[in-house]
Amino acid sequence: MDIEPKRIIRVLVVFTGLFISLVVYLSYFEVFEAAKIQKNAYNKRQWVNEENILRGMIVDRNGNTLAYSEKTENGQIRYYPYENIYSHIIGYSSKEYGKAGLESSYNQELLAIDAGNPIQEFKDKLSKTEKKGNHLILTIDHDLQVYANQKLKGKKGAIVALNPQTGEIYAMVSKPDFNPSKLKENWTEIIENPDSPLLNRGTMGLYTPGSVFKVITATAALEDEEVSKGFQCKGSVSIEGYTLKDYGETAHGAIDLEEALVKSCNVAFSQMGLELGKTKLKDTAQRYWFNKEISFDLSTKNSIFPESKIVTKPDLGASAIGQGKILVTPLNMAMVAASISNDGRMMKPILVKEVLSPEGRTIKTGRVATLSQVSSEEVIAQLKEMMVQVVEKGTGRNARIKNVKVAGKTGTAENETKKTHAWFIGFAPAEDPKIAIAVVLESIDKTGGESAAPIARDIMIKALEKLQ
């Protein structure tokens, strides 16, 4: 064969390969990436739709308007009547800075865009008639949201309160926050703030859990008949040269599993962790949705049980008491409390109750679904009673409510700062739970029992008054 035809064949092979690669890439993009790009907060194409469509309202479960839009000569203005209170739930919709929160995740619904029907979308753009977006009905109770916001004022941290039987979020607060109505004026100050006011700590904040993790270790211990249920606490224990201490180095003496949870005994729980081993501890944590993505209406981070980084006995002992490499989100810990209150059934969290058309027709509903059975009902019943005793006579006494049986667990977590994170998780009434809660306060000088438990108590009281 002549050299020239060989060169032609090679060129054809190269161009054919490039063409096939282009087809494969475009097909992949269309199938897997197009929807993600279309929904991206910085996709300017979204604003073409926004000029022609009046953005839908966002209201709470009782009909209070939390966000709405009005037409102007130059387009429309988005109003946030409660300013900072919903900054991390609703987020913002800004031409300059994109979108965040529900304004981002439900952008297509708020603009009534049918992503699967590009022809209809094109017709809508050509139409001169004003089109209206759909409305979001949230599970949030405005009064409870305002109250929780007040309880966290001047602090850093997060509160998540939800219905343990349905997963509906009643209140979600993250501090510090920002005012979406004054985003343009305050943007530089917001993004330069070292306390990260744009971060939704409720769903995206990863914290060392400290002793609130002990309810997971206790679950694993109750499930395993071979794990010791009696311990001798001298206030500290040495694990291969690493000294692990109880708070104030208090020596609890002879102590059983229930007393260990009530008094939050680090010595006892570290020994449980060593007996359980990291595989059993990890498997139990994963039933509580660690290392798994929480399907939610807002972006979330995964709580982390990093088995690969727990390589020594000191690592394992620290992990069993919620220290070391363990990291959690407040949303996940609220779900942990809720699942214990709900006979072990962990429910999928819901923030958007319904999507309604401008005419009031239901387009979409937040479906109640079970994510996990964290343990048997028998084990959970024992754990629930232990958590009641934590509040009745243990570290959670500041969460007690008159004439209401409360279950809970406190936590005081050491972290990279010199101060601790204070935690409380719990639910009430213990015998027929209506509200579950997680409270975390960042970098303070008080224990979870002193600081987080009273906040949780007050919010649970308010919630029970509202729900009744």
N, C-alpha and C positions, 0 to 999 in steps of 0.2 A: 504494500500500500504506500502511496506517495505521502510525503511529510505534510503537505498542505491539508489534505482531507483529515489527517490525524489531529492537526491543530484545530480544525473546525469542529470536530467531534468533541475535543476537550473543552472548547469554549461553550458548546451546546450543553455539555454535562454540567459545567460550572453554573451557567445561567439557569438550567433546569433545577439544580440544587438550590440556588438562591430563591427561585420562584416558589419551590415547595416549602422552603423555610419561611418565606413571607406568608404563605397561605396558612401554615401551621401556627405561626405567631398570631396572625389576625384572628384565627379561629379560637385560639386559647384566650386572647384578649377579650373577644366578644362573649365567650362562655363564662370565664372566671373573673375577669378584671373590670369589665364594662360597668357593672352595677356599682362596684366600689368607687370607681372614678366619678360616676354620675352623682353619687351621694357625698363625695368629698366636699368638706366645708369650704374649700378654696376654689372650687370649680365655678368660674364666672358665668358659665352657661346657665346656672341656676337662677341668676338674677334676671335673665331674659324672661323667664317664667314669672318671676316676682313682679315685674313691671305690669303684667297683664292680669294678675290674679291677686285678689285681696286675701292676705294670709289669714288662716283660721285662728280662732280663739283657743286659749287653754284655760280650763276651769278646774276647780277642785271637786271633790266628790259631792259637795253640797251646792254647787252652782256658783261659787264665788269666782269672778273673773280674775285670772292671774296674769294674762297677757292677751293683747288684742291689737289690731291694726286699723288705721284710718287712712283713707285716700287723701292725697294732696295734689297740687298742680304738678309737682315733680315726681310723683310716684305714690309712696305710702310711708307712714311712720309707724313703727312698732312701739307700743307702750307697755311698760312693766310697772303697774301701779304699786306693787309692794317692794320694789327696788331690790335691795340685797337679799331679802328673805328667801327668794327662789333662784338666786343666781347660779347655784350648782345643780338645780333640778331642771329648770327651764333653759338656763344658759343665755345665749344671745344670738341675734341674727343681724350681722353687720356687713355692709359692702366692703369696708376697709379691713376688717379683722376676721371675716368668715363667720362660721356658726359653731355653737357649742351646745351641750346638753340636749334636751328634747328638741330644741330648734334645729339641731343637726340631725339627730337620729330619726326624727319624724318629719323631716323637711318635705318629703314628697306627699305625705298625708296632709300636712298643713297647706300645701299648695294644690291639693287634689290632682296630682300628676299621676297618670297611669304609666308607670315605667315600662310595662310590657306592651304598650300600644303607641309606638312613635308616630303613627299616622294621625291618631286623635290628638296627640300633643302638638303636632304641626298645625292641625286645624284650629286648635285653641289659640295658637299664636296669631293666626290670620284673622280670627274672629274679633269683631269690634265690640262685642257685648262683654260687659264686665263679668268675670268669673270669680267665684268665691271658693276659698279653700275649706277643708274639713276642720272640725273642731276636736280637740283632745279633752276627754274627761279623765282626770287623774284620780288615783286612789287616795291621794293626800287629803287630810282634814286640815283646812286652813287654820282653825283656832289652835289645833295641836302643833302645827308647824310654827306658828307665831310664838307659842309658849316655849317650845323647845329652843327656838332661836334666842329667846330672852335668857334661858338658862345657860346658854353657851356664850353669852355676850362677854367680851373682854378676855376670852380664853382661846386656846388653840385646840382643835380636836374635832370630834364628830359624834353625832347621835343618829341612830337608826331605830325606828319603832315600827312594828308591823303586826298584822293579824297572823297568828301562828297557824291557823287552820286554812287560810286561803293564800297567804303570802302577800296580801295587799299591804303596801307601804303607807303608813299613816303620817309619818314625819321623817324627814331626812335633812339634817343640818350639818354643814361643814364650815368651820371657822379657821382662819379668816376668810372673808367673802369679798364681794365687789358689787358695785351698782351697775347693772347692764344698761340702765338709762343714761349713764354718763361715761360710757366706755371710751368714746373719742377723747373727751377731756382728761380722763384719768389713765389712759392706756400706758403711757411711759411709767407712771408711778406703780401701776399694777404689775407690769412685767419685770420691773426692777426690784420689787418687794421680795426680800429673801424668804419670807414666810409663805410664798407661793399661794396667793389668794385665788388663782384660777383653778387650783387643784381641788377636785371633789374628794375630800378625805374619806367620805363615807364609802365610796366605791373603788377609789384608786389609791387611797393611802395604805401603805404596807407597814404594819407595826409589829414589834415584838409583843406577843400576847401576855407573857407572864402567866400568872396563876389561873387566868380564865381558861387556859389550855388544859388545866387539870381535869376538867369534866370529860375531855376526850381520853386522857390517860385512865381516868376512873372507869369509863365505858369499857376499855380494853381489859382492865383488871377484873371487872365484874364478869366479863364473858369467859375469862380463863380461870378455871377452877384450880389450876396448879400454881397460880401466882399468890404469893403471901398476902394475907389480909390483916396481919398484925405486925407492928414495927416497934422498934425502940429508938426514940429520938433524943439525942443529947444536944440538940441545937445546931449541930453541924456534922458533916460526914466527909471523909476523904475518899475520893475515887481516883485511884492511881496517881496520887500526889496532888490532885485538884480538890481544894476545899470548897464545899458547897454549904452555904449557911441558911438557916431560917431567919425570918425577919426579926431583927434585934437579937439574934442568936438565942431565941427562946427554946429551952429544952422542954419538949412536950411529954417526955417519958414514954410509957407503954401506950400505944395508940393503935386503933383499928382503922379500917378504910374510911368509914363515915367520919370519925373524929379527924382524920387526916385532911379530909376535904373541908370540914367545918372550920378547922384551925389553919388551913392552907399550909400544911407541913411539907416543906421542901425535901427534908430528909426522907420521909416516907415515900413521896412520889418519885424521887430520883431512884430509890431502890426498886419500886414497881417498874420503872422504865428499863432498868437493867435486866430484870427478870423477863419482861415482855419481849425485849429485843426490838430492833428498829423496824423489822419487817411487819410485825404485828402492830406496832404503834403507827407506822405509816398506813397500813391497810385500814385501820380504824379512822385515822384522820381523813383518808380519802373518801370514806363513806359520809363524812361530814363535809365533803366537797372541797377538800384541799387538793391542790394540783389539778383542778378542773375549772374550766371556764363557766362562769355563771351567766346563763342566758338571761339578759336583762334589757330594759329599755334605755339604759345609759351604759357607757363604756365602763368596764370593770377590770381590775387586776385579779389574778389568781392568788389565793392564799397558798403558802409554800411550806411543804414538808420535804426538805431536800435530802433524800436518803443518801445520795452520793457524797454529801458533805458531813454526814454523821458517821465518822469512821472510828472513833475511840469511845471507850466507856464514859469518860467525862462528857463527850458530846451527847451521848445518849441520855445520861443522867440529867444534863441541862435541858435537853429537848423535852423530856417528860414533864418538866415544870414550866414549859413555855418559854424557855430562854435559848440561848445559842443561835442557831440558824433559822429557827421557825419565824415565819412572818404571816400576818393575817390582815384582812380588811375588816372594818367595822360591819359592813353588810354581811359578810360571811359569818361573823361571830353572832350577829343578831339572828341569822338563820340557824346557827348551832343551838342557841337558846330556844328558838321557836320549835325546832325539831324535837328537843327533849320534852317540851310542854305538850307536843302533839303526838304522844305515844311513839316517838321515834320516826315519824314521817316528816321529812324535810320537803317543804313546798317551794316551788319556783317563785321567786319574788316578782311582784307585779307593781308597776308604777302607773301605767296607762290603762285605765279601766275600760274605756271605750273610745273608738274613733267614730264621730258622727258627721254625716253630710250636712251641708248648710240647711237642708230641709228637715234635719233631725232624724234621718234614717241611720240605723246602726250599720257601719261598714266593717268594723273589726272590734273584737272584744279581747281583753286580757284573759287568757284561758288558765283556769286553776289546774295545776299539774303537780304531781309528786316527783321530786328529783331522786330521792333516796330513802331507804329504810335504814336508818343509821345503826340500829341494833334491835334486838327483840323487845317486845313490849314489857316482858318481865324485867329485863335489865334496866330499861328506861324508867320503869316504875320505882326501882330501888334508887336510881340516880336522882330522880325527881325529889324523892323524900330527903335524900342527902342535901340537895340544894335548898330545900325548905329549912332544914336545920342550920345551914350556913347563915340564913337571914334571921332565924329565930334566936340563935345563940352564938353565932360565929362572927367571922370577919364582915359579914354583910348586914349587921344589925341596923345600920343607918338606912337600909332600904325597907324597913318594916312599915306596914300600913295598918292603921287601926281597923280591926274587924275584917281584914283581908289577909289571906295566907299568901305570902310571896316566896318565890323560889329564886335563888340567884347564886352568883359566884363573883368574887372580887379578884382583882389582879393589880399587882404593882410591878411593872416590868422595867428591868434595867436595859439600857440601850447605849448608843454611842455617845450621847450627851451625859453630863454629870448628873442630870436630874432624871426622874423616872416618868414613865407613862402610867397613868392611873386608869383602871378598867372596872366596869361592872357590866355583867350580862345577867338577864333574868326574865321572869314572866309572872303574870298575875291574872286572876286568882289561880293559885297552884292547882286546885281541884277542877277548875273549868276555865282554862286560860283564854283571855280575850286580847291580851297585849303582850308582846315580847320585845325586848329592848337590848341594845348595846350602846354603851357610852364609853368613849376614850378621851382622856385629857392629856395633851402632850406636855412633856417636860415640866412637871411641877414637883413641889417638895412634899406632897401629901400622898398617902396610900389611896388605893382604889376605894377602900371602905370609907375613908374620911371624905373623899371629894366626889368620886363618880357615883357612888351608891345613893347619896341624897338627891342628886339630879335625876337619876333613874326613878327613884321613888316618886318625886313630884310629878314627873311626866306620866308615870303609870296611874297616879291618882287622877290627873287631869283626863287621861284617856278613858279611864273607867267611868268617870262622870259623864263624859261625852257619849260613850257607847251605851250607857244605860238610859 
